[in-house]
Amino acid sequence: MEQTDKKRSFAAGAAETSPLLVGVVGISIPVGLIALACVEESVVALVFAVLAMFAVGATTLGFVLRLASDEPEVEGAE
């Protein structure tokens, strides 16, 4: 049990939660732009909201792919 606790670090937890944090913060940007487009009746703000949604999706996908990839194991390390 002690060995598993020693292997845990803040960086390991941050790597697992970073896609969630990026998603939550990233989603607020398009939502804000959509609200701005509704209030100002601006097509430009709506286009920026759609582009921001694609950017947030691509960023989150990048994090998930990085987390899903297998890290090379170092031989002889315990």
N, C-alpha and C positions, 0 to 999 in steps of 0.2 A: 504494500500500500504506500509506503514511503517513497518508493521509486517513482510511482506515477505522479505524486505531488511535486517531486523535484523537477520532473520534466515539464510541468506546466509553468507557463510564464504569461506575463501580460500580453506579449506579442502574439502568442498563440490564440488567445481569446479575441484580440483585436482583429486578427486575420479572419476569424469566423464571423464576427459581427459587422465588419466593414461593409459588405454588400448591403446589409440591412440599413445601416446608417446612410450610405450613399443613396440608396433608394428613397428613404424617407425625406432626406434633404433635397434630393433631385426632383422628387415628385412635387414638392412645394413650389418649385420654380415654374413649371408649366401651369399649375393650378393658379398661381398668381397672375401669370400672363393671360390665362383664359378669363379670369375675373376682370383684369384690366381691359381686355377686348370687349367684354360685355358692357362695362361701364362707359367706356369711351367710344364704343361701336367702331373699333379699329380692326381692319382686316390684317394690317401689318402685325399687330400684336398677336393675332390668332395664328398667323404663319409662324411667328417666332415660337409660339407655344407648341406647335406641332414639331418644329425642328428640335426644340428642347426635349420633347418626349422621346424622340429618336435618340438623342444624345444620352439621355438618362438610361434608356434601355440598353444601348451599346456599352455604356460604362458598367452597368450592373452585370451584363453578360460577361464582360471581361473579368470582373472579379470572380464570378462563379466558375468560369473556365480555369482561372488560376488556382482556385481552391480545389477543383476537381482533378487537376493534373497530379500525377504521382511524382513525388520528389525522389530523385535518385538516392538510393541508400548508400551510405559510406561503409565500405567493408572494414571490419575490425573495430568499428566504433560500438560501444556498449552504453 
